[in-house]
Amino acid sequence: MASLSIHQTDDFAVTERRSDLAGLAMSAVLPLAAVMVLNGMAIATGTMLPELGTRLPNWMPGWAAALGFLVIYPMWGIAHWLVAREGEKGRVASRWLLGLITAGLAYPFVIGALDPFMAVWANVGMVLLVVAAIANAGRAAPRAVYWIAPSLFFMGGLALSGFAAIAAGWSPGFFTNQNQAAL
């Protein structure tokens, strides 16, 4: 009597552990697609404040921030793909990168709910998360660091431009500075 067995193959499965070009492409595209969908939702629901950059002097222009995010999300996905292929030692680093991607996806909602002063500190928190992801990814797959490091400069630039905006005279509503006191 012949037996029939069902064999399931994962040739079309999309996982970060795939070592082929399809796995790399999906790892780069999925975070980018997710951020585009969530940013669209944030703008559509009014959660994201697109005028934040226009209210503050010296703040990074919105188009530059949007372009930066469109570049770093695929890079984070590629770094995750590189780390996830490293077996057990890549598992912890993979979680740090997933945390970074998740924090980045929550970023527009968090920033939209904060005043500019606290938004700067949220950017500093993202910088620290990027540093932690770099440290952990470097242990598992040193090449992944090259894909994460540019986001350190980008997120650092967002934080520095926010500090420059604060230094230029913006202050939260419960503080007054010399310019506001003269009014």
Salt bridges, closest charged atoms under 4 A:
GLU16 OE2 - ARG17 NH1 3.37
ASP20 OD2 - ARG18 NH2 2.55
GLU88 OE1 - ARG91 NH1 3.53
